[in-house]
Amino acid sequence: MARPKPWEVDDELWAVIEPLLPKVERRIRHPGRKRHPDRLVFQGILFVLHTGIAWQHLPQELGFGSGMTCWRRLAEWTEAGVWPRLHEALLAELRGANALDFSRAAVDGPHPGLKGGAKTGRSPVDRGRTGSKHHLITGATGIPLAATLTGGNRNDVTQLIPLLEAVPPVRGKRGRPRRRPDVVLADRGYDHDKYRRLVWDLGVKPQIARRGTEHGSGLGGQRWVVERAFAHLHWFCRLRIRWEIRDDIHEAFLSLACSIICWRRLKKLRPR
């Protein structure tokens, strides 16, 4: 049996996605061309996300529709807030399966090679080239909880609080939704007492390595999960280089990639 392609959407995943998509009624008068099926268009978006191919080069023989059709649908669904709700729904399923550990979280913010557009800036560590940064917070087992996009000139520590605040309220169990981890782990780039106090104000304990201390503090043995999560994120070729001028479209790809990582983790938990 041939292994399914990563952009092929199975019935289980589509059952999660379809209710989140806005319903578009076809006009009775002057209906125009029939709308391309949402499921095929979504697979076209995933194809671009995985391969990094230009929209105009999307192969027509795949049946996903034109690249412009897929781009328009991506913009439409982004405006409707589909991607954060998809990520939140998958996180709830993971929590319901006891696979989401809020006992600690890890943050990081590497600098991928990106082009221009909104939320870009001259990187102080990349020979002054204009670019953006992906910032990520994961649970104790490396499941992405939230991701943000900033200019390459932004210091990582400035995104510590926005990352914590970006974690959605995660349901999946009885009682109040869980939103804050007990502890947040960060490397020396986040060493600033002001932000430690702000983290405490959110009810989270900061464990941040101090500048000038020797390696071997023990945080690396727990923080590696966020490094692995970044490696998984950047397997999606469209996230390695920012081709989108519109920051909301690149953020849509970023959120969708986090959701796909969550879905893959969920699939491993289900009996085959």
ChimeraX attribute file (.defattr): number of C-alpha atoms within 10 A of each C-alpha:
attribute: neighborCount
match mode: 1-to-1
recipient: residues
	/A:1	3
	/A:2	4
	/A:3	5
	/A:4	9
	/A:5	8
	/A:6	12
	/A:7	18
	/A:8	15
	/A:9	17
	/A:10	10
	/A:11	9
	/A:12	10
	/A:13	14
	/A:14	12
	/A:15	11
	/A:16	13
	/A:17	19
	/A:18	14
	/A:19	11
	/A:20	16
	/A:21	17
	/A:22	12
	/A:23	8
	/A:24	7
	/A:25	8
	/A:26	12
	/A:27	8
	/A:28	7
	/A:29	6
	/A:30	7
	/A:31	10
	/A:32	9
	/A:33	7
	/A:34	7
	/A:35	12
	/A:36	15
	/A:37	11
	/A:38	14
	/A:39	16
	/A:40	18
	/A:41	22
	/A:42	20
	/A:43	20
	/A:44	28
	/A:45	23
	/A:46	23
	/A:47	23
	/A:48	22
	/A:49	21
	/A:50	19
	/A:51	15
	/A:52	17
	/A:53	15
	/A:54	12
	/A:55	17
	/A:56	11
	/A:57	10
	/A:58	20
	/A:59	15
	/A:60	12
	/A:61	7
	/A:62	12
	/A:63	14
	/A:64	22
	/A:65	20
	/A:66	19
	/A:67	21
	/A:68	12
	/A:69	17
	/A:70	24
	/A:71	18
	/A:72	13
	/A:73	17
	/A:74	21
	/A:75	16
	/A:76	14
	/A:77	16
	/A:78	18
	/A:79	13
	/A:80	14
	/A:81	15
	/A:82	21
	/A:83	25
	/A:84	17
	/A:85	16
	/A:86	22
	/A:87	24
	/A:88	20
	/A:89	21
	/A:90	25
	/A:91	26
	/A:92	22
	/A:93	19
	/A:94	23
	/A:95	19
	/A:96	15
	/A:97	14
	/A:98	12
	/A:99	18
	/A:100	22
	/A:101	17
	/A:102	19
	/A:103	13
	/A:104	21
	/A:105	30
	/A:106	28
	/A:107	27
	/A:108	24
	/A:109	24
	/A:110	14
	/A:111	19
	/A:112	17
	/A:113	16
	/A:114	20
	/A:115	17
	/A:116	19
	/A:117	17
	/A:118	17
	/A:119	18
	/A:120	22
	/A:121	20
	/A:122	17
	/A:123	19
	/A:124	13
	/A:125	10
	/A:126	14
	/A:127	8
	/A:128	12
	/A:129	18
	/A:130	19
	/A:131	25
	/A:132	29
	/A:133	24
	/A:134	21
	/A:135	21
	/A:136	26
	/A:137	29
	/A:138	30
	/A:139	23
	/A:140	24
	/A:141	20
	/A:142	24
	/A:143	24
	/A:144	29
	/A:145	27
	/A:146	25
	/A:147	23
	/A:148	17
	/A:149	20
	/A:150	22
	/A:151	21
	/A:152	28
	/A:153	21
	/A:154	17
	/A:155	16
	/A:156	19
	/A:157	19
	/A:158	12
	/A:159	22
	/A:160	23
	/A:161	14
	/A:162	14
	/A:163	19
	/A:164	23
	/A:165	14
	/A:166	15
	/A:167	19
	/A:168	20
	/A:169	14
	/A:170	23
	/A:171	20
	/A:172	18
	/A:173	14
	/A:174	7
	/A:175	7
	/A:176	10
	/A:177	13
	/A:178	16
	/A:179	16
	/A:180	21
	/A:181	21
	/A:182	14
	/A:183	19
	/A:184	25
	/A:185	23
	/A:186	24
	/A:187	18
	/A:188	13
	/A:189	15
	/A:190	23
	/A:191	16
	/A:192	14
	/A:193	10
	/A:194	8
	/A:195	17
	/A:196	18
	/A:197	13
	/A:198	14
	/A:199	19
	/A:200	12
	/A:201	10
	/A:202	13
	/A:203	12
	/A:204	19
	/A:205	17
	/A:206	19
	/A:207	19
	/A:208	19
	/A:209	21
	/A:210	15
	/A:211	12
	/A:212	7
	/A:213	9
	/A:214	8
	/A:215	9
	/A:216	8
	/A:217	10
	/A:218	9
	/A:219	16
	/A:220	15
	/A:221	9
	/A:222	16
	/A:223	23
	/A:224	15
	/A:225	22
	/A:226	26
	/A:227	19
	/A:228	13
	/A:229	20
	/A:230	22
	/A:231	11
	/A:232	13
	/A:233	23
	/A:234	17
	/A:235	15
	/A:236	19
	/A:237	15
	/A:238	24
	/A:239	24
	/A:240	15
	/A:241	15
	/A:242	20
	/A:243	17
	/A:244	18
	/A:245	14
	/A:246	14
	/A:247	19
	/A:248	16
	/A:249	17
	/A:250	18
	/A:251	19
	/A:252	20
	/A:253	24
	/A:254	23
	/A:255	23
	/A:256	21
	/A:257	25
	/A:258	26
	/A:259	25
	/A:260	19
	/A:261	19
	/A:262	23
	/A:263	18
	/A:264	10
	/A:265	16
	/A:266	17
	/A:267	14
	/A:268	9
	/A:269	12
	/A:270	8
	/A:271	5
	/A:272	5
